[in-house]
Amino acid sequence: MRATILVFLVFLTLSLAPGVLAVDPLAHGKFKNLPGTLVFTPDPAQSGGQLVLAEGDGYVPSNFAYWNVFTPNSLYAGSQWVDATGHLSFTFQTAEPGLYEVRVYQQPNGKKQMLAALAYLGVR
């Protein structure tokens, strides 16, 4: 139990430092080699409605991307068209402070939806 709490606190601390954990902090299993990148501006962000820009590269070009933002108390979702170079950008607003998990999915060529990126944002 102590080890689990310690690991969580380490990841939480690192996530509040800008750019330290831009992609999956565990970097193992099925999330090891995700095709897309995702970074946030600003990082970390302030709670209470700050606008955050999420952007990255490596997505299937000219295709929709579906994104989910998991906050400590809620879920935001949306979709955005990926440009011809594979670049994605979208914005969302912060709510309460904590660790936000952002997932981006794509469904290329009508195939099964796949996780394309996973990133974390610390919100103070």
N, C-alpha and C positions, 0 to 999 in steps of 0.2 A: 504494500500500500504506500509506504514512504517513497519507494522508487518511482511509482506512478506519479505521485504528487510532485516529486522532484523533476521528473522529465517534463511534466506539464509546465511547471514554473520556468524551466530553462527555455522551452519553446515560446512561452508567453513573453519572457524578457527579451529574447532575440527578435521576436516579431515586432516589438516596439522600436527597435533600432532600424533606421531607414535602409531598405534594400537588403537586409541580411538574409531574409528568408523569402526571396522572390518566388520560388517554386517549391512544391511539396517538401516540407521540413523533414519528413521521414525518409524520403528518397529511396524507397524500396518497394518491392512488390509490383502491382499493376500500375502504380503511379510513377515509376522510375523514369521512363522515357516519354513523357508527354510531348506531343509535337509543337504545341504553342507556348509562347512566353507570355507573361502578364506582369506588368509593373504598374505602380500607382503614383499619382501626383496629386496632393502631397503624400508623403509617407514618412512618419505617421501622420494621421489626420486628427482633426479636432471633432469632438462629438457635437451634436446639436444642429445638424443641417449643413455641414460643410460639403461643398461639391467636390467629388473625387473623380479624377480622370483615370480610367483603366485602359491600358493599351499594350499591344504586343504583336509579335510576328510569328510566322510558322503555321498559320491556319490554312485550311483549304480555300483557295482563292475563289472569288465570285460565288459565294455560298453563304447561307445564314449561319450565324453563331448564336446560341442560346445561352444566356448567363443567369446564374443564381448568386445572390449575395446573402449569406447566412450571418445575421447579427446575433448577439446573445439572446435577443427576444423575438426576432422576426425573420422573415424571408422576403427578399426583393427578387423579382425575375424580369427578364426582358429579352429582346433579340436585337441583333444588329447585323447588317450586311458586311461581309468581309470584302475588302477591295481586291483588285486584280493582282496585287503583289502579295496577298496573304496577310495584310495588316488589319488589325481590329482595334477599334477604340470605342468606348462608351463611357457614360458618366452615371454616377449615382450619388445620393446624399447620405451622409452619416446620420445616425440616430443616437443611441446610447453608447457610452464608452465600452470597450472590450475588444476582443479578438474577432475580426470578421474573416470568414472563409468565402472565397470567390471561386466559383467553378464555371468553366466555359465548355459547352458541348457543341459538337457539330454532327451532322447527318449527311456525309458526302454521298452523292449519287444515289440517294434513296436507300442507302444501306442503314444498318442499325446505328442509332445515335451513340456517339463515343465521347468520352471525356477528352478534351483537347488541352485544357490547362487547369491548374489548381494553384491558387496563391492565397496568402494571408496578409491582412492589413491590421495594424494596431491602431485603435482609435482611443484617444485620451479624453 
